[in-house]
Amino acid sequence: MTGQPGSAISVEIVSFGYLHGEPPAAHLTIDLRHHFKDPHVSPELRYMTAHDEPVRTTVLATPGIAELLEATAHAVVAFLSGPSAGPVVVADGCAGGRHRAPVFAQHLATRLRREGLSVTLHHRDLDKPVVER
């Protein structure tokens, strides 16, 4: 498998927010809500998104994130080694889909592309309004 243009899609990654609806159908669903710091609780980060460096830095500095990224990448490779055809779908969610999930998804995509995999990435709820809670 290669990550070259025109190659078949090996992996689809979708980030989402549980507060915006049901998780998308996926082979692997990663729930980031309860185990990882939520940038939403910081007033200075609340209205930012994964597009903003302070959010990315905060999420990636959370203990356990690097290990979960690596474990998820290994799980994707294991799914791809099976006999089934078609892409492996990974959905990762947080509360609102603006902070933790899209940062995790972007870094997972980068990690898998380094393996030579073809990856599509979609942020379902990144551009939706902040959910006030």
VMD Tcl script that builds the backbone (N, CA, C; Angstrom):
set m [mol new atoms 399]
animate dup $m
set s [atomselect $m all]
$s set {name element resname resid chain x y z} {
  {N N MET 1 A 0.841 -1.179 0.000}
  {CA C MET 1 A 0.000 0.000 0.000}
  {C C MET 1 A 0.879 1.232 0.000}
  {N N THR 2 A 0.419 2.232 -0.694}
  {CA C THR 2 A 1.188 3.466 -0.710}
  {C C THR 2 A 0.280 4.636 -0.428}
  {N N GLY 3 A 0.877 5.726 -0.035}
  {CA C GLY 3 A 0.134 6.950 0.204}
  {C C GLY 3 A 0.170 7.856 -1.010}
  {N N GLN 4 A 0.494 7.307 -2.179}
  {CA C GLN 4 A 0.612 8.117 -3.380}
  {C C GLN 4 A -0.758 8.513 -3.913}
  {N N PRO 5 A -0.852 9.694 -4.566}
  {CA C PRO 5 A -2.121 10.099 -5.164}
  {C C PRO 5 A -2.613 9.034 -6.130}
  {N N GLY 6 A -3.908 8.802 -6.092}
  {CA C GLY 6 A -4.512 7.830 -6.983}
  {C C GLY 6 A -4.547 6.422 -6.411}
  {N N SER 7 A -3.873 6.198 -5.280}
  {CA C SER 7 A -3.901 4.853 -4.698}
  {C C SER 7 A -5.207 4.657 -3.940}
  {N N ALA 8 A -5.566 3.408 -3.722}
  {CA C ALA 8 A -6.799 3.101 -3.000}
  {C C ALA 8 A -6.697 3.611 -1.567}
  {N N ILE 9 A -7.830 4.032 -1.036}
  {CA C ILE 9 A -7.854 4.517 0.343}
  {C C ILE 9 A -7.730 3.320 1.275}
  {N N SER 10 A -6.778 3.366 2.171}
  {CA C SER 10 A -6.565 2.309 3.143}
  {C C SER 10 A -7.277 2.606 4.448}
  {N N VAL 11 A -7.285 3.892 4.839}
  {CA C VAL 11 A -7.789 4.288 6.143}
  {C C VAL 11 A -8.627 5.557 6.002}
  {N N GLU 12 A -9.776 5.548 6.662}
  {CA C GLU 12 A -10.601 6.746 6.771}
  {C C GLU 12 A -10.649 7.115 8.245}
  {N N ILE 13 A -10.344 8.368 8.562}
  {CA C ILE 13 A -10.397 8.851 9.940}
  {C C ILE 13 A -11.436 9.963 10.010}
  {N N VAL 14 A -12.326 9.855 10.987}
  {CA C VAL 14 A -13.360 10.864 11.192}
  {C C VAL 14 A -13.295 11.318 12.647}
  {N N SER 15 A -13.103 12.623 12.854}
  {CA C SER 15 A -13.227 13.157 14.206}
  {C C SER 15 A -14.656 13.673 14.367}
  {N N PHE 16 A -15.164 13.639 15.598}
  {CA C PHE 16 A -16.547 14.051 15.824}
  {C C PHE 16 A -16.736 14.459 17.275}
  {N N GLY 17 A -17.882 15.073 17.549}
  {CA C GLY 17 A -18.267 15.427 18.905}
  {C C GLY 17 A -19.514 14.671 19.309}
  {N N TYR 18 A -19.451 13.994 20.433}
  {CA C TYR 18 A -20.611 13.242 20.923}
  {C C TYR 18 A -21.823 14.144 21.165}
  {N N LEU 19 A -21.593 15.421 21.492}
  {CA C LEU 19 A -22.713 16.330 21.756}
  {C C LEU 19 A -23.410 16.791 20.478}
  {N N HIS 20 A -22.869 16.408 19.318}
  {CA C HIS 20 A -23.474 16.754 18.025}
  {C C HIS 20 A -24.135 15.557 17.350}
  {N N GLY 21 A -24.255 14.440 18.043}
  {CA C GLY 21 A -24.932 13.289 17.446}
  {C C GLY 21 A -24.174 12.004 17.657}
  {N N GLU 22 A -24.745 10.956 17.133}
  {CA C GLU 22 A -24.180 9.613 17.276}
  {C C GLU 22 A -22.809 9.519 16.607}
  {N N PRO 23 A -21.953 8.666 17.144}
  {CA C PRO 23 A -20.660 8.439 16.484}
  {C C PRO 23 A -20.869 7.842 15.096}
  {N N PRO 24 A -19.992 8.168 14.164}
  {CA C PRO 24 A -20.081 7.532 12.848}
  {C C PRO 24 A -19.751 6.044 12.946}
  {N N ALA 25 A -20.247 5.266 12.014}
  {CA C ALA 25 A -19.917 3.840 11.962}
  {C C ALA 25 A -18.416 3.701 11.718}
  {N N ALA 26 A -17.770 2.797 12.457}
  {CA C ALA 26 A -16.321 2.649 12.344}
  {C C ALA 26 A -15.892 1.277 12.836}
  {N N HIS 27 A -14.716 0.852 12.383}
  {CA C HIS 27 A -14.096 -0.361 12.908}
  {C C HIS 27 A -13.552 -0.103 14.314}
  {N N LEU 28 A -12.989 1.076 14.509}
  {CA C LEU 28 A -12.438 1.487 15.803}
  {C C LEU 28 A -13.059 2.835 16.178}
  {N N THR 29 A -13.587 2.935 17.371}
  {CA C THR 29 A -14.091 4.206 17.876}
  {C C THR 29 A -13.334 4.529 19.155}
  {N N ILE 30 A -12.675 5.673 19.160}
  {CA C ILE 30 A -11.875 6.111 20.293}
  {C C ILE 30 A -12.626 7.246 20.989}
  {N N ASP 31 A -12.940 7.055 22.259}
  {CA C ASP 31 A -13.655 8.053 23.061}
  {C C ASP 31 A -12.647 8.802 23.914}
  {N N LEU 32 A -12.434 10.069 23.594}
  {CA C LEU 32 A -11.441 10.886 24.287}
  {C C LEU 32 A -12.042 11.751 25.393}
  {N N ARG 33 A -13.324 11.579 25.691}
  {CA C ARG 33 A -14.012 12.490 26.612}
  {C C ARG 33 A -13.551 12.400 28.056}
  {N N HIS 34 A -13.350 11.243 28.588}
  {CA C HIS 34 A -13.195 11.104 30.033}
  {C C HIS 34 A -11.759 10.911 30.518}
  {N N HIS 35 A -10.839 10.654 29.630}
  {CA C HIS 35 A -9.488 10.322 30.063}
  {C C HIS 35 A -8.456 11.384 29.717}
  {N N PHE 36 A -8.858 12.396 28.968}
  {CA C PHE 36 A -7.898 13.377 28.489}
  {C C PHE 36 A -8.408 14.785 28.739}
  {N N LYS 37 A -7.500 15.687 29.113}
  {CA C LYS 37 A -7.857 17.066 29.442}
  {C C LYS 37 A -8.653 17.706 28.312}
  {N N ASP 38 A -9.692 18.443 28.693}
  {CA C ASP 38 A -10.560 19.109 27.731}
  {C C ASP 38 A -10.193 20.588 27.638}
  {N N PRO 39 A -9.656 21.050 26.513}
  {CA C PRO 39 A -9.335 22.465 26.368}
  {C C PRO 39 A -10.554 23.385 26.546}
  {N N HIS 40 A -11.737 22.843 26.375}
  {CA C HIS 40 A -12.967 23.633 26.530}
  {C C HIS 40 A -13.055 24.269 27.921}
  {N N VAL 41 A -12.498 23.628 28.929}
  {CA C VAL 41 A -12.607 24.153 30.288}
  {C C VAL 41 A -11.745 25.390 30.513}
  {N N SER 42 A -10.809 25.657 29.622}
  {CA C SER 42 A -9.975 26.860 29.714}
  {C C SER 42 A -10.618 27.969 28.893}
  {N N PRO 43 A -11.047 29.055 29.534}
  {CA C PRO 43 A -11.714 30.127 28.786}
  {C C PRO 43 A -10.900 30.641 27.600}
  {N N GLU 44 A -9.568 30.662 27.737}
  {CA C GLU 44 A -8.749 31.173 26.639}
  {C C GLU 44 A -8.693 30.213 25.444}
  {N N LEU 45 A -9.028 28.944 25.640}
  {CA C LEU 45 A -9.001 27.951 24.555}
  {C C LEU 45 A -10.393 27.579 24.045}
  {N N ARG 46 A -11.419 27.871 24.819}
  {CA C ARG 46 A -12.773 27.388 24.540}
  {C C ARG 46 A -13.230 27.682 23.111}
  {N N TYR 47 A -12.994 28.868 22.620}
  {CA C TYR 47 A -13.513 29.244 21.298}
  {C C TYR 47 A -12.499 29.030 20.188}
  {N N MET 48 A -11.347 28.480 20.541}
  {CA C MET 48 A -10.368 28.079 19.535}
  {C C MET 48 A -10.721 26.680 19.051}
  {N N THR 49 A -10.009 26.220 18.046}
  {CA C THR 49 A -10.209 24.864 17.537}
  {C C THR 49 A -8.855 24.191 17.346}
  {N N ALA 50 A -8.890 22.999 16.811}
  {CA C ALA 50 A -7.671 22.258 16.511}
  {C C ALA 50 A -6.809 22.970 15.467}
  {N N HIS 51 A -7.351 23.974 14.805}
  {CA C HIS 51 A -6.553 24.764 13.864}
  {C C HIS 51 A -5.574 25.679 14.590}
  {N N ASP 52 A -5.808 25.907 15.884}
  {CA C ASP 52 A -5.004 26.848 16.657}
  {C C ASP 52 A -3.911 26.125 17.445}
  {N N GLU 53 A -2.694 26.649 17.347}
  {CA C GLU 53 A -1.538 26.022 17.990}
  {C C GLU 53 A -1.711 25.815 19.493}
  {N N PRO 54 A -2.268 26.782 20.258}
  {CA C PRO 54 A -2.415 26.529 21.696}
  {C C PRO 54 A -3.284 25.302 22.002}
  {N N VAL 55 A -4.279 25.031 21.186}
  {CA C VAL 55 A -5.127 23.845 21.381}
  {C C VAL 55 A -4.324 22.589 21.074}
  {N N ARG 56 A -3.618 22.589 19.969}
  {CA C ARG 56 A -2.814 21.409 19.608}
  {C C ARG 56 A -1.773 21.113 20.684}
  {N N THR 57 A -1.105 22.153 21.166}
  {CA C THR 57 A -0.086 21.978 22.202}
  {C C THR 57 A -0.692 21.397 23.471}
  {N N THR 58 A -1.840 21.919 23.878}
  {CA C THR 58 A -2.506 21.448 25.094}
  {C C THR 58 A -2.907 19.985 24.971}
  {N N VAL 59 A -3.529 19.633 23.851}
  {CA C VAL 59 A -3.982 18.252 23.661}
  {C C VAL 59 A -2.794 17.301 23.622}
  {N N LEU 60 A -1.770 17.644 22.861}
  {CA C LEU 60 A -0.635 16.737 22.699}
  {C C LEU 60 A 0.218 16.626 23.956}
  {N N ALA 61 A 0.101 17.585 24.869}
  {CA C ALA 61 A 0.833 17.529 26.133}
  {C C ALA 61 A 0.107 16.705 27.193}
  {N N THR 62 A -1.083 16.234 26.880}
  {CA C THR 62 A -1.854 15.457 27.840}
  {C C THR 62 A -1.228 14.070 28.015}
  {N N PRO 63 A -0.946 13.669 29.253}
  {CA C PRO 63 A -0.383 12.337 29.481}
  {C C PRO 63 A -1.273 11.248 28.867}
  {N N GLY 64 A -0.636 10.325 28.166}
  {CA C GLY 64 A -1.343 9.193 27.578}
  {C C GLY 64 A -1.706 9.362 26.118}
  {N N ILE 65 A -1.740 10.588 25.619}
  {CA C ILE 65 A -2.149 10.804 24.216}
  {C C ILE 65 A -1.161 10.150 23.246}
  {N N ALA 66 A 0.133 10.348 23.449}
  {CA C ALA 66 A 1.123 9.772 22.535}
  {C C ALA 66 A 1.017 8.245 22.502}
  {N N GLU 67 A 0.816 7.649 23.666}
  {CA C GLU 67 A 0.699 6.193 23.730}
  {C C GLU 67 A -0.582 5.710 23.044}
  {N N LEU 68 A -1.673 6.459 23.216}
  {CA C LEU 68 A -2.922 6.077 22.557}
  {C C LEU 68 A -2.817 6.231 21.039}
  {N N LEU 69 A -2.146 7.274 20.579}
  {CA C LEU 69 A -1.924 7.432 19.137}
  {C C LEU 69 A -1.163 6.236 18.578}
  {N N GLU 70 A -0.117 5.837 19.272}
  {CA C GLU 70 A 0.697 4.711 18.798}
  {C C GLU 70 A -0.102 3.406 18.828}
  {N N ALA 71 A -0.843 3.179 19.895}
  {CA C ALA 71 A -1.654 1.963 19.997}
  {C C ALA 71 A -2.728 1.922 18.914}
  {N N THR 72 A -3.323 3.067 18.629}
  {CA C THR 72 A -4.353 3.125 17.584}
  {C C THR 72 A -3.742 2.848 16.216}
  {N N ALA 73 A -2.566 3.403 15.961}
  {CA C ALA 73 A -1.880 3.134 14.690}
  {C C ALA 73 A -1.598 1.643 14.539}
  {N N HIS 74 A -1.163 0.991 15.611}
  {CA C HIS 74 A -0.906 -0.459 15.560}
  {C C HIS 74 A -2.204 -1.233 15.321}
  {N N ALA 75 A -3.295 -0.795 15.931}
  {CA C ALA 75 A -4.583 -1.468 15.721}
  {C C ALA 75 A -5.035 -1.333 14.270}
  {N N VAL 76 A -4.843 -0.167 13.681}
  {CA C VAL 76 A -5.219 0.036 12.271}
  {C C VAL 76 A -4.420 -0.905 11.377}
  {N N VAL 77 A -3.125 -0.994 11.605}
  {CA C VAL 77 A -2.282 -1.890 10.806}
  {C C VAL 77 A -2.751 -3.333 10.969}
  {N N ALA 78 A -3.150 -3.721 12.181}
  {CA C ALA 78 A -3.657 -5.085 12.404}
  {C C ALA 78 A -4.935 -5.327 11.609}
  {N N PHE 79 A -5.845 -4.355 11.614}
  {CA C PHE 79 A -7.071 -4.496 10.815}
  {C C PHE 79 A -6.733 -4.639 9.337}
  {N N LEU 80 A -5.795 -3.841 8.853}
  {CA C LEU 80 A -5.435 -3.883 7.429}
  {C C LEU 80 A -4.783 -5.191 7.031}
  {N N SER 81 A -4.194 -5.903 7.976}
  {CA C SER 81 A -3.536 -7.165 7.650}
  {C C SER 81 A -4.532 -8.315 7.527}
  {N N GLY 82 A -5.788 -8.068 7.904}
  {CA C GLY 82 A -6.815 -9.102 7.811}
  {C C GLY 82 A -7.246 -9.341 6.379}
  {N N PRO 83 A -8.099 -10.334 6.174}
  {CA C PRO 83 A -8.505 -10.728 4.823}
  {C C PRO 83 A -9.569 -9.834 4.193}
  {N N SER 84 A -10.195 -8.966 4.944}
  {CA C SER 84 A -11.294 -8.166 4.395}
  {C C SER 84 A -10.787 -7.076 3.475}
  {N N ALA 85 A -11.588 -6.793 2.471}
  {CA C ALA 85 A -11.268 -5.707 1.544}
  {C C ALA 85 A -11.899 -4.417 2.059}
  {N N GLY 86 A -11.436 -3.323 1.542}
  {CA C GLY 86 A -12.018 -2.037 1.886}
  {C C GLY 86 A -11.224 -1.322 2.954}
  {N N PRO 87 A -11.522 -0.055 3.119}
  {CA C PRO 87 A -10.764 0.747 4.079}
  {C C PRO 87 A -11.114 0.422 5.533}
  {N N VAL 88 A -10.192 0.724 6.413}
  {CA C VAL 88 A -10.434 0.657 7.854}
  {C C VAL 88 A -10.885 2.053 8.264}
  {N N VAL 89 A -11.987 2.115 8.999}
  {CA C VAL 89 A -12.532 3.397 9.439}
  {C C VAL 89 A -12.272 3.563 10.935}
  {N N VAL 90 A -11.674 4.700 11.284}
  {CA C VAL 90 A -11.409 5.061 12.673}
  {C C VAL 90 A -12.203 6.324 12.968}
  {N N ALA 91 A -13.005 6.288 14.021}
  {CA C ALA 91 A -13.726 7.477 14.481}
  {C C ALA 91 A -13.185 7.823 15.860}
  {N N ASP 92 A -12.851 9.081 16.055}
  {CA C ASP 92 A -12.422 9.496 17.384}
  {C C ASP 92 A -13.230 10.709 17.792}
  {N N GLY 93 A -13.751 10.634 19.024}
  {CA C GLY 93 A -14.664 11.670 19.469}
  {C C GLY 93 A -14.303 12.259 20.806}
  {N N CYS 94 A -14.690 13.502 20.964}
  {CA C CYS 94 A -14.623 14.188 22.248}
  {C C CYS 94 A -16.000 14.815 22.462}
  {N N ALA 95 A -16.145 15.694 23.404}
  {CA C ALA 95 A -17.464 16.252 23.688}
  {C C ALA 95 A -18.008 17.051 22.510}
  {N N GLY 96 A -17.291 18.087 22.092}
  {CA C GLY 96 A -17.799 18.970 21.045}
  {C C GLY 96 A -17.195 18.784 19.677}
  {N N GLY 97 A -16.107 18.024 19.576}
  {CA C GLY 97 A -15.501 17.762 18.274}
  {C C GLY 97 A -14.633 18.882 17.741}
  {N N ARG 98 A -14.240 19.826 18.607}
  {CA C ARG 98 A -13.464 20.983 18.148}
  {C C ARG 98 A -12.007 20.957 18.625}
  {N N HIS 99 A -11.707 20.187 19.667}
  {CA C HIS 99 A -10.387 20.235 20.278}
  {C C HIS 99 A -9.673 18.888 20.222}
  {N N ARG 100 A -9.969 18.020 21.189}
  {CA C ARG 100 A -9.230 16.765 21.342}
  {C C ARG 100 A -9.353 15.862 20.121}
  {N N ALA 101 A -10.567 15.616 19.665}
  {CA C ALA 101 A -10.760 14.650 18.577}
  {C C ALA 101 A -10.066 15.070 17.277}
  {N N PRO 102 A -10.212 16.311 16.818}
  {CA C PRO 102 A -9.530 16.648 15.567}
  {C C PRO 102 A -8.007 16.682 15.679}
  {N N VAL 103 A -7.481 17.075 16.851}
  {CA C VAL 103 A -6.020 17.034 17.028}
  {C C VAL 103 A -5.550 15.582 16.974}
  {N N PHE 104 A -6.233 14.707 17.698}
  {CA C PHE 104 A -5.881 13.284 17.696}
  {C C PHE 104 A -5.964 12.723 16.271}
  {N N ALA 105 A -7.040 13.034 15.561}
  {CA C ALA 105 A -7.245 12.521 14.205}
  {C C ALA 105 A -6.135 12.982 13.263}
  {N N GLN 106 A -5.766 14.254 13.351}
  {CA C GLN 106 A -4.720 14.780 12.473}
  {C C GLN 106 A -3.390 14.086 12.737}
  {N N HIS 107 A -3.063 13.896 13.978}
  {CA C HIS 107 A -1.791 13.250 14.305}
  {C C HIS 107 A -1.808 11.759 13.974}
  {N N LEU 108 A -2.957 11.123 14.115}
  {CA C LEU 108 A -3.063 9.724 13.692}
  {C C LEU 108 A -2.880 9.616 12.182}
  {N N ALA 109 A -3.491 10.520 11.435}
  {CA C ALA 109 A -3.343 10.508 9.975}
  {C C ALA 109 A -1.878 10.679 9.579}
  {N N THR 110 A -1.200 11.620 10.209}
  {CA C THR 110 A 0.218 11.844 9.920}
  {C C THR 110 A 1.029 10.597 10.231}
  {N N ARG 111 A 0.748 9.979 11.372}
  {CA C ARG 111 A 1.472 8.765 11.783}
  {C C ARG 111 A 1.259 7.637 10.776}
  {N N LEU 112 A 0.025 7.443 10.329}
  {CA C LEU 112 A -0.269 6.360 9.389}
  {C C LEU 112 A 0.300 6.639 8.000}
  {N N ARG 113 A 0.324 7.889 7.604}
  {CA C ARG 113 A 0.930 8.235 6.306}
  {C C ARG 113 A 2.422 7.942 6.314}
  {N N ARG 114 A 3.073 8.095 7.465}
  {CA C ARG 114 A 4.497 7.742 7.571}
  {C C ARG 114 A 4.710 6.249 7.331}
  {N N GLU 115 A 3.665 5.437 7.554}
  {CA C GLU 115 A 3.727 3.994 7.284}
  {C C GLU 115 A 3.498 3.704 5.801}
  {N N GLY 116 A 3.226 4.754 5.017}
  {CA C GLY 116 A 2.960 4.573 3.597}
  {C C GLY 116 A 1.500 4.312 3.283}
  {N N LEU 117 A 0.618 4.480 4.257}
  {CA C LEU 117 A -0.805 4.235 4.032}
  {C C LEU 117 A -1.476 5.450 3.415}
  {N N SER 118 A -2.480 5.181 2.634}
  {CA C SER 118 A -3.312 6.238 2.073}
  {C C SER 118 A -4.419 6.523 3.080}
  {N N VAL 119 A -4.548 7.781 3.480}
  {CA C VAL 119 A -5.465 8.158 4.550}
  {C C VAL 119 A -6.335 9.325 4.110}
  {N N THR 120 A -7.640 9.220 4.381}
  {CA C THR 120 A -8.517 10.385 4.253}
  {C C THR 120 A -8.892 10.808 5.665}
  {N N LEU 121 A -9.080 12.104 5.839}
  {CA C LEU 121 A -9.368 12.667 7.149}
  {C C LEU 121 A -10.543 13.624 7.009}
  {N N HIS 122 A -11.524 13.457 7.898}
  {CA C HIS 122 A -12.708 14.328 7.891}
  {C C HIS 122 A -13.024 14.720 9.328}
  {N N HIS 123 A -13.235 16.012 9.543}
  {CA C HIS 123 A -13.617 16.525 10.857}
  {C C HIS 123 A -15.102 16.882 10.803}
  {N N ARG 124 A -15.952 15.984 11.273}
  {CA C ARG 124 A -17.397 16.157 11.157}
  {C C ARG 124 A -17.906 17.411 11.860}
  {N N ASP 125 A -17.406 17.704 13.062}
  {CA C ASP 125 A -17.999 18.760 13.880}
  {C C ASP 125 A -17.059 19.907 14.214}
  {N N LEU 126 A -15.891 19.940 13.631}
  {CA C LEU 126 A -14.892 20.954 13.954}
  {C C LEU 126 A -15.416 22.375 13.795}
  {N N ASP 127 A -16.189 22.621 12.757}
  {CA C ASP 127 A -16.644 23.979 12.469}
  {C C ASP 127 A -18.018 24.300 13.034}
  {N N LYS 128 A -18.556 23.419 13.854}
  {CA C LYS 128 A -19.851 23.707 14.494}
  {C C LYS 128 A -19.625 24.637 15.685}
  {N N PRO 129 A -20.674 25.344 16.093}
  {CA C PRO 129 A -20.524 26.264 17.232}
  {C C PRO 129 A -20.150 25.531 18.520}
  {N N VAL 130 A -19.498 26.270 19.404}
  {CA C VAL 130 A -19.145 25.742 20.716}
  {C C VAL 130 A -20.420 25.342 21.432}
  {N N VAL 131 A -20.408 24.160 22.030}
  {CA C VAL 131 A -21.525 23.717 22.839}
  {C C VAL 131 A -21.308 24.261 24.247}
  {N N GLU 132 A -22.223 25.107 24.701}
  {CA C GLU 132 A -22.091 25.663 26.047}
  {C C GLU 132 A -22.572 24.607 27.043}
  {N N ARG 133 A -21.725 24.284 28.020}
  {CA C ARG 133 A -22.099 23.281 29.009}
  {C C ARG 133 A -21.799 23.763 30.402}
}
mol reanalyze $m
mol bondsrecalc $m
mol representation Tube
mol addrep $m
